[in-house]
Amino acid sequence: MKKVLVLFVMLMMVTGFAFARGGPDENPGKGPADQGNENQRATENVPDHAEADLPLGFNCGDDITFTYNEEEVAYGTIKSPNTGRCWMDRNLGASRKATSYDDKKAYGDLFQWGRSDDGHQNRDSETTSEQATDSKVEHGKFITGYRNWLNYEDDSLWEKDSPNNPCPEGWRVPAIEEWIEERDKGRWNRLSDGYSDLYLTGGGLQRYKDDFVTRESGRYWSTDVASWIFSPLFMPPFWSSEEYRVGTAPAHGLSVRCLKN
């Protein structure tokens, strides 16, 4: 009888360990596996914190439908192989998920920091040299001639609950620390690395002086402000020693990639 009891206890211990360590993973999150870019860099110890905020019935990797720029759109989602966070699989305004980092159809729109998707972000939008006096701009023109498109400072314009948040409900513009964590854990040295993990593209930027930068660098807004100098992620197409955390005027137009709350 004692032998049977000992065997039973040992069996329960082994079974419990296997359940705790080997439970099912519905969201393995291997990055852009459908492009053949299964990335093996920095995939160990991926945190599960991103799963906690996902609504019931949603799994990262599912498509989402929402209204953007007054039209209904459907975007895919992707779980980062570096951090476990859930990202949209394309830039806001992109007509498709990128097939390469220089896929022009995946460049998307170029936002002035803190503005909503009022139409100014369209690459063919009209421009105006009249500085805005209210954060809810009543037109869809790209404001030129000023480092700040708004005539006063407000560093809360892109908080997740702000009416100017260009991302749909439940999504937000990432903080610079979140971009840096993706870059560091993914060992991104060039734009193609960011593409392999999150389909990042080299959409460039529109300067507030109303000219376009044609070089294919990836410039992505974050929510961070430092003395009204904003911190985007800067990803050159080739290796560069240039500092990634560079200040950028809020009146410049840069890409936006939304992150799940």
N, C-alpha and C positions, 0 to 999 in steps of 0.2 A: 504493500500500500504506500509506503514512504517513497519507494522508487517511482511509482506512478505519479504521486504528487509532485515530486521534484521535476520529473519530465514535463508535467503539465505547466508548472511555473516557468521553466526554461522556454517552453514553446510560446507562452504568452509574452515573455520578454522579447524574444526574437521577432514575433509578429508585430508587436508594438513598435519596435525600432524600424522595421521595414515600412510601416505605414507612415511614420513621421518623416522618414528620409526619402521615401520613394513614392509619394502621392502623385496623382496625375497633374500635369502642367498643360492647361488648355491654351496657354499663350507662350510658346517657347521663344518667340521673338528673335528670329535669326537674321533680321534685317532684310534687305532686298533679295531674298532667295530666288524669287521668280526671275531675276535678271542674271542669275548665275554668279552673284557676288556675295556668296555666303561668307561673311567676314569672321575670321577667327581671332581678331585682335581684341583683347581686353573683354572677353565674354565671361570670365569667371567672377563669381560673387556679385552677380547682377541683382540689385535690390528689388523688392516687390512693392515699394511704396507707391508706385504709380497705379497699382491695381485698386488701391483703397478708394480712390475718388471716382472710379468708373461707375456709371449708373447701372442699375440692374438690367440685365439683358444685353449690355454692350461688352464686347470683347475687343481689345486693341487688335486691329487688323480688319475690323468691320468697316464698311463704308458708312459715311454720314451724309445726310442731306440737310441743307440749310439755305437761307437767303443771303446772298452776297451781292452787293452793288445792284440791288433791286431785282435780282434774278435768282431762281432756284438752281443750286449747283449740288453736285455729289462728288465728294472727295474720299479717297482712301485714307487709312490710318496705318501707322507703323510703330512697332515697339522697338525702342533703341536697343541695339545689342551691347551698348556701353553702360547705360544707366537704368534701363528698364522703363524709362518714361515713354509715354504715348504721344506721338507727334502726328500731325497731318502729313500725308505723303507728298505734298506739293506746296509751293508758295501760294499765298492768296492771289487770286487772279490768273493762275496758271491754267491752261486749257487741258493739261494732262500731266500725269506723273512723268518725271524726266526719264529719258532713255540714255542720257549722258549728261555730264556736268555743263556742257555747252549747248544743250538742247534749247533752242530759242522759244519753242512752244511751251516750255516749262519755266520760263523766266518769271512770269507773273507780273504783278503790278509793283509800283514804287511809291511808298507812302511817305508823306511828311510826318515826322514823329508827333504822335498825339492826336492826329486827325482820324476821323471815322472813314468808313468806305463811302464817302460822299461823291465819288467820281473823280476827284483830283488825282487819284493814284493811277488812273489809266495813262498809258504811255502816250496817247494822242490827245490828252485833255488840253483844254485851253489854259492860258496863263493870265495872271493879273499881277500888277505891281502894288495893289492895295493891300496893306497889312490888315489882318483880321482883328476885330475888337472883341470877339466872342469865340469861345472854343467850339461852339456849334456853328460852323460856317454855313451860310445859307446858299452857297454855290458850290459847284464841283470843279473849280479852277485851281490850278497849281499856283501857289503864291510865290512870287519871285522878288528878288531885290533886298531881302532881309535875312539875316541868319536865323531869326525866329519868325515863323509865319504869323504868330500871335503877338500882340503888342504888350503882353504881360506874361509872367512866368507861372506855370502850373505843372508841377511834376507828377500829378496824380491822374493825368489824362488817360493813361493806358493801364490803370489798375484794372483787375479782372472784372470788377463790378461797375466800372465807369461806362457811361453811355457812349463814349468815344472808342471803347475797345472794339477793334475791327474784327475780332474773332467771334464766332457764334457762342451762344450760351454754353457754359461748361468748358470753354477753351479760352486761352489768353496768350498774350505776347510773353515770351520767356524772359527771365532775368539774365543778366550777363553771366552770373555765376553758373547758371544752368548750361549756357552755351559753352563756357570754359570747361565745365566738367565733361561734357560730351567730347570736346576737342582733346582734352588731356587723356581721358580714359580710352578714347578711340585712336590716340596717337596720330591725329590729323596733322600732316605737314603740308598738304596741298589740297586744293579744292576737290580733286578726284577722290580723296579719302572721305570727305564729307558726303560726297555723292554716294559712295559705296555703302555708307551706313544709313543715311537719311534722305537720299536723293537731292542733296543741296545742289544749287546751280549758280552759275556766274552771271546773275542778272544785272550787275553793275549798279549805277546810281544815276539819279538826275540831280544836278546841282541847282541850288537856289538862284544861280545866275542864269538859269534856263539853258544849260547845255548838257548833253549826255556824255557820260564816260563810256567809251566803247570797249575798253579792255574788259575781259571776261573775269572779273573778280567777284567773289561772293560776299555781299555786304548785307548783313541781317540785323534788323533792329532788336534791341532789348528794351526793357522797361527802365533801365538805370539812368540816373541823372547825376552829374557831378558839376556843380556850379553852372548848371544849364548847358553843359557839354555832355553829349550823350555817348553811350558806350555800345557800339554795335560789335557783332562778330565780323571780323575781316578775314576772308579766306582767299589768298592769292591762288591763281591757277597753277603756279609752280612754287617750289620751296622758296621761302623768303624769311629773312631775319627781322622783318618789320614787326613791330609790336602789334599784337592782335587787338588789344584793348585801346583803341584810338578814339579820341574825341571827335564827334561829328555834329555839325550844326543841325538843329531840329528841322530846318527848312529844306534840307536835302531829302531827296526821295530814295528810299532803300526798300529792299525786300522784307516781307513779313512771313514768318512761318509760325503757325499756331501750335501751342502745347496744351495738353489736357490738364485741367485743374487737378 
